[in-house]
Amino acid sequence: MSSSRRNRVEVPEAKAALDSFKYEVANEIGVPLKHGYNGDLTSYQNGSVGGYMVKKMITDYEKRMAGQNGQQ
């Protein structure tokens, strides 16, 4: 897979919010993610950030589908 297809944001307007969310999640789970180079982190640490982001997004979406967030 070429690097130009990786980590592509499907909705460009959401890029800033997703970046902010990534650092919020990293902080929550104790991964010392910083702006810029993060090559000192393990693939497990980086993967846990992405995995937890997906888990939180799915949970939020399920709540919305169930009408628990006041949104539909």
URMO-V635108 format. One record per residue. PHI is phi in degrees with one decimal (999 if undefined). Layout:
# URMO-V635108
PHI
PHI
This chain:
# URMO-V635108
999
-76.3
-66.9
-70.0
-98.7
-78.7
52.1
-79.4
-85.7
-70.5
-119.8
-53.5
-65.1
-92.9
-57.6
-61.8
-65.5
-67.7
-62.7
-61.4
-61.2
-60.4
-70.1
-62.6
-65.3
-58.3
-63.8
-59.9
-99.4
80.4
-92.9
-77.9
-74.7
-130.7
-67.6
94.9
-69.5
-130.1
-66.7
-82.4
-86.0
-79.0
-64.6
-63.1
-62.8
-64.0
-65.3
-67.6
-64.3
-61.6
-63.9
-70.6
-59.7
-62.6
-59.3
-66.6
-65.8
-65.5
-59.2
-62.1
-64.7
-62.5
-63.1
-63.3
-63.2
-83.5
77.1
-85.9
-98.6
76.2
-120.8
-146.2
